[in-house]
Amino acid sequence: MNNQKAIATLLQECKQVLDQLLLEASDVSQEDKGEDQQYRASLPSELRTLIQEAKEMKWPFVPEKWQYKQAVGPEDKTNLQDVIGAGLQQLLASLKASILAGDCATAAAIVFLSDRFLYGLDVSGGLLRVAQALHRLRPATPMAPQLVIRQARICVNSGKLLKAEYILSSLISNNGATGTWLYRNESDKVLVQSVCIQIRGQILQKLGMWYEAAELIWTSIIGYLTLPQPDRKGISTSLGILADIFVSMSKKDYEKFKNNPQINLVIIKCQNHGAEWHHYKTASVFGDWCINLIPSPGVREHSVSPLKVT
């Protein structure tokens, strides 16, 4: 079910049900409860497990199997988005059934699981409107940090940079707090803050503030590295952003960044290449360059603490 129009229609129906429930509370019928259970039972076991884990707030972002592993086996190579994409029609039908049955916690969990896949299909707006309607109907329903950050990403994409900055700064300064969401451990808060810092770096990149953007992206990399299990996906994304920033950065700013004593960046040149600055200016990605990330001394020896960015 990758039809944007069909998905948008179903999400609109979900929001209309929530709006109606907000206007006039009604008792949930046994029929609605029964249908909700049937839809849930029809889901693949992996999706049912993920819904339960999302309800239990086990992670602030839906994780990929390979994301926190140093050695990736064959069983880890299936992207979770492929699983969600294959079961999307059942998942969204279960979303509507959960809403009709008054199970807002399950509905919020399904919204959380669907978020990244629907963002790729460019229908995040409808999903976020469902999330907002759920919150209005049941303010105590936990909303995942991923959903709050998704709103910021959409603001960035649509040019609403000040609104995005407000959302991200609030998350950073409030230690990742998003209403009634409960973090399992402190490192999850650092992960959320690292993602926020990464997006703030992208905002500065859009504004042409290359050096300041590079500093924030580097800070996000250090944040990902301080996690008990370094976030390979986050590090990879930040490295890609940093590569694009280096392409646009002036030589003066690049030298300033490279020689910053707080940044430990070792660049390994491949053979038969010319000046390092020339290749950064003519490549849109690292390409033939290899980057060794070396955390500052003691990074792994200290307990995880919230990142602070001025």
N, C-alpha and C positions, 0 to 999 in steps of 0.2 A: 504493500500500500504506500506508494511514493507519490500519489497524485496530490499536488498541493491544494487544489480546489476542494477535493473530498476531505482532506485533513482539516482545512480551514473551516469547512462547513460543520464537521463534527465538533471541533473546538468551540465554534460559535454556539452550537446546541448545548454544550456543557455549560458555557457561561450563562446562557439564557435560563437554564435550570437553576443555577446558583442565584441569579438575580431574582428569580421568582421566589425561591426559598427565603431570600433576604426580605422580600416584601411581605410574605405571609408564611409563617411557620406552619408546617403540616406534619402529621404523623406519618412515619414511614410504614408502608404496607408490607405484609409478609411476602407478597409477591415480589416487591422490589428487593427485599433482602434475599429471597431465594434466587432471583436472577443474578444478583451481585455474586453470590457464592458460586453459581454455575459458571459465570464468566471467569471468575478467578481460578476455578478448578480446571478450566479448559486451557489455561496458559501453560507453556512449557515449564518444567520444574525449575530451570535456571532462572526464568523471569519471576516465578513465585518466590524463590529464595532472595532475589535481588530486591523485590518489593518489601519483603519482611526486613531485610537488612537496612533498607532506606528508612523504613518506619522506626527502626531502632536507632537511627542516626549514627550508623557505624562509620560513615565517612562523609566529609563535607563536599567532596566531589565524587561522582561515580568513577571508580578506578578501572583501568585496563589491567588485565592479568599480568602483563609484562612490565607495568609501569615502575614497580619498586623492586624488580629482580635484577641481580647482576648476571645470572646465567638463565637464559630463556630457553625453555624446552618446547617441543612441538605442541604440547597441550596449551601453551601460553600464547600462541601466535594468532589465535582467532580474536579479532577485535570485538569488543562488547557491542559496538555499534552495529555490527553485522547481525548479532543475535537479536538486538532490539529492532532492527530494520525488518528482519524476517517475521517477527511477531507483533509488528506495529499495529496492524488492524485489530488484533485481539486485545492488545494493550490499551488502545484508545477506547474500544468498546467497554473494556473493564473500567476505564476511567469514568465514563458516563454512568455505568451501573453503580459504581461506588458513590458517586454524587447523589444519585436517586435514592440510594439506600442510606444516605446520611453519614457515610463513612469518610469523613474529610481527611483523616490521617492517611488512609490508603490512597485516596485521590491525590493528595499532596505528594506521596511517595511515587506514584505513577508519573505525575508531572515532572518530578525530579529525574526519574529514569529516562523519560522521553526527551528531555531538554536538549541534550547535545545533538541527537539525531535530527530533531526538528529544526534546530538552528542551521544545520547543514542544508535543510530543504527550504530555508528562508521562510519559515512559518512560526518563528519564535514569538512574534507579537501576539498571536492568538493564544499561545500556550501561557504566556505571562499574564494575559488578561484573565485566564482561568485561575492562575495562582493568586492574583490580586483579589478575585471574587471569593475564592476559598478563604483568604485571610479576613476579608470583610465579614463573611458569614461566621467563621470560627477563628477569632483572633488568636486563640491559644494553640492553633495548629502549627507545628514547627515547619518553617520554610528553610530549605537547605541554602547555605551560603552560595552554592553554585548558581542558584536561581537569582539571588540578589546581584551577583557579579554578572550574570547574563544580561540583566537590565543595563548595567554599566557598559558592557560591550556593545549593546545595540545603540546606546546613546553615542558612543564613540563613532560607530559606523555611520550614524545619521548626522554627525557633525555637532551634536549637543555635548561639547567637551566639558563645559562647566558643570552640567548635571552629572556627567560621568565622574568627574573629579570629586564632586560632593559625595556621591555614593561610595567611592573607593576610599576617600579620606576618612569617612565615618567608620567604615569597616576597620581600617588600620588603627585609628585612634581609640576605637571601642573594643580593641582586642578581638576583632572578628565576630562580635556579638550580632546576631540576627534574630531578635525576638526571643522565642522560646526554644530555639535550637540549642541542644546540649552537646558540647564537644566531649569526645571520649578521652582526649589527652591534650596536653599543651602543644605538642608538635602539630596537631591538626590546625590550631590557631595560626601557627607560623606558616603552614602551607597556604592558608587563606590569605594571610598578609602578603606572602611572597607573590601570589597571583595578582593581588591588587597592585603591588609595586610594579610588577611586570606591565600591567595595563597602563599605569601612570606613565611608565617609560615610553610606551607606544603613543600616548597623548603628546608628550613632549617631542617625540619623533615627528608627529604630524605637524607640530608647530615649528619645526626646523631647529629646535634646541638640541643639537646633536650631542654635545658633550654631556649636558644634564641628563638626556635620555639614556646615554650609555652608562652613566653612573647608576641610574635606577635599575636598568636591566642587569647590570653586574650585581647589584644588591640582591635582586631576585634570585640570581644563580647561587649566591652564597646562602640565601635562605633555603633553597631546595637542597643544597649540600648539607645543611645542618640537621636535616630530618634524620630520624633513626635509620630510615631506608631512603637514600637520596632519590628524588623524583626524576627519573630519566626523561619522562615526557616534558616536564617543566623546564629542565635544563636544556633539552634539545630545542624547545620553542624559543627560549631566551637567547640561545646561541644564534639561531636563525635571525632573530630581530637584531642582535648585536652586529651580525655580518652586514645587514642592510644599512645600519647606522654608519658603520665604518666606510661604506661606499660613498656616503654623502658628506662625511665629516672632513673638515679641512685638515691639512697635514699638521698644522700647529695644534689643533685640538686632539688629533690622534696621538701625537707625541706626548702631549700633556696627560692624556688618558693612560697611555702605555707606561709612562714613568711615574704615575701616581703610586706612592709607597703603600697605599691601602689596597692596591689592586695587584695581584700576583698572576700575571698573564704571561705564559711562555709560548712564543710563536715558533713553530718548527717549519723551516722552509724545505720544500722539495727541491731536488736537484734541477739544474738547468733553468732556474727562474731568476728573474732580475730583481730590481729593488722591491722591498716589501711594500712600500707605499704605492708604487705603480700597480701592483697586483690587487691591492685593496680598492683602488680607484676604478679598476677595469673589470672587476668581478662582482656580480650581484649576490653571490653566495661564497662561502669559504672555498668551495671547489677543491683545488689541489693543496690547500692549506690544512694543517692539522692543528687543533687547539688542545693544549693540555691545561686542564683546570686544576690549579693547586690552591686549596683553601688556605687562608691565613693561618699561621701557626696557632695551634690550640683550638681550632674551630671544632674539631670532633671531640675534644677533651672536656668541653663545657656542656652543661645541661642546656637544653633548648630554651631560648628566651625570645620574646616578641621582637621583631625587627623594628627599628626606629629610623624613620627617614625624615629629614628636615625639609 
